[in-house]
Amino acid sequence: MIPQISLPLCTGCGACVEACPGEVFILENEKSRVALPEECIECGACEESCPVGAVSLVDPA
């Protein structure tokens, strides 16, 4: 599983950036972006922290 961000939903609050222990996310152009998907440990902290439900873990295949 890898994190995916719905850019239309993302408000750029940075909650996923702060919550992620693997430092997978960055803020870029006032939106969150998955910068290092290979560092994801599938803990779900990003999904839980997003107040608008813009982050989800998806199967990369």
C-alpha positions as CSV (number, residue, x, y, z in Angstrom):
1,M,0.0,0.0,0.0
2,I,1.1,3.5,-0.7
3,P,-0.4,6.9,0.2
4,Q,-2.4,8.8,-2.4
5,I,-3.6,12.4,-2.1
6,S,-6.8,13.7,-3.7
7,L,-5.5,17.2,-4.8
8,P,-9.0,18.6,-5.2
9,L,-9.8,17.8,-1.6
10,C,-6.4,18.7,-0.1
11,T,-6.4,22.0,1.8
12,G,-2.7,22.1,2.3
13,C,-3.1,22.0,6.1
14,G,0.0,19.8,6.6
15,A,-1.6,17.4,9.0
16,C,-0.4,14.4,7.0
17,V,3.2,15.8,6.9
18,E,3.2,16.2,10.6
19,A,1.6,12.8,11.3
20,C,3.8,10.7,9.1
21,P,6.6,8.9,10.9
22,G,8.3,8.0,7.6
23,E,8.5,11.6,6.3
24,V,6.7,10.5,3.1
25,F,4.9,13.8,2.5
26,I,6.0,17.3,1.7
27,L,4.0,20.6,1.2
28,E,4.4,21.9,-2.3
29,N,2.4,24.7,-3.9
30,E,0.1,24.8,-0.9
31,K,-0.8,21.1,-1.3
32,S,0.5,17.9,0.2
33,R,2.5,15.7,-2.1
34,V,3.8,12.1,-1.7
35,A,7.5,12.6,-2.1
36,L,8.9,9.3,-0.8
37,P,6.2,6.6,-1.2
38,E,8.9,3.9,-0.6
39,E,9.3,5.1,3.0
40,C,5.6,4.4,3.8
41,I,5.2,1.9,6.6
42,E,1.4,1.6,6.1
43,C,0.6,2.9,9.6
44,G,-2.4,4.9,8.5
45,A,-1.5,8.0,10.5
46,C,-1.8,10.1,7.3
47,E,-5.4,8.9,6.7
48,E,-6.4,9.4,10.3
49,S,-4.9,12.9,10.5
50,C,-6.4,14.4,7.4
51,P,-9.5,16.5,8.4
52,V,-11.0,16.4,4.9
53,G,-10.3,12.8,3.9
54,A,-7.9,13.7,1.1
55,V,-5.3,11.0,2.0
56,S,-5.8,7.2,1.4
57,L,-3.7,4.2,1.3
58,V,-4.0,2.4,-2.0
59,D,-2.7,-0.8,-3.7
60,P,0.0,0.4,-6.1
61,A,-0.8,-2.4,-8.6
